Amino acid sequence: DWVNDHSDWYCPICGDHYSKKGGKTIDHKLPRSQYPWLSTESKNLWVICQSCNKEKGEMHWYEYEQYIFIHSPDLYLAVKAARPKQLLQSLKD
């Protein structure tokens, strides 16, 4: 139910229909391997396509933004818009 409530038909990163990219996946914006205490935080979760999830892997958010900026600059604004600002700020505090 959470996945259906937090996604539409298209990946928020690449903009492709999920069915064209292997389906929907739930991804941790900040990797659970680096931030296990945020693994169940709803603000840290988003629904993206399987292809984008594999590409993002275990990158830290800022590393991921830089990767997208260099390798897929046309997708950068979508990734930047999804930046988990509150979570990143909480890590500084």
N, C-alpha and C positions, 0 to 999 in steps of 0.2 A: 504494500500500500504506500509506503514512504516513497519508493521509487516513482510510482505513478503520480503521486502528489507533487513531486519535486522535479519533474521533467515534462517536456513536451515531446514532439516527434523528432526533434533535431538536436544534435550535439551542440552544446553552447560554445565549443571551441572551433570545430571545423565547419559546423553548419550543415553537415550531411545528415540525412535520415539515418536513424540508428540501424535500420535493417540493412543498409548498404555497408555498414562498418562493423558487422559482427554482433550487433545488439548493444544493450545498455549495460553499464557497469557502475558500481558505486566506488568512487575514488576518495581517498583522503587527500585534501589539498596540502596539508602538512603531513608528510609520511609517518605512519604509525611506528615504523622502525626507529625513527628519530624522536618522535613525540608520542610515546605510548599512552600517556595520560590524556591525550586529545583524541584517542581512537574512537570514542563513542560520542564525542561532542558534535552535535548536529551542524554547527557552523563550519565544521571541518570536512563535511561530506558534500559531495555533489555527484550528479549523475552525468557521465560522459560516455562516449562510445568506446568500444573495446580497443579500437585502433589508437585513439588519442591516449587512453589509459596506458597502453603498452609503451607508447612513445614517452610519456611523462615518467613512467617507472617510479623510482624512489628519489627523484630529484627534490631538493628543497624548493619552496615556491619561488624564491628570487632566482635560483639557478634555472628553474623552468622558464620563467619569464625571459631571462637572457637567452636561453636556448631558442625559444620561439622567436624572439626579436631577430636573431641571426639567421635561423633556418627557415622560418615561415613568417616573415614580417607582416604579411596580410592577415594573419591570425592574432597578432600581438594585442590589438585593442580589445578583442574578446577575452583574452587571457587576463589582461590588466584589469578589466572590469570585474572579473571574478576573484580578484585578489582578496584573500581573507584578512582584511585590515585589522579587525578587532583581535583576531588570534595572534597576528604578528605583533601588534601593540602589547598584548598581554605578555608576550615573551620578553619584551624590553623591561616591563615593570617588575 
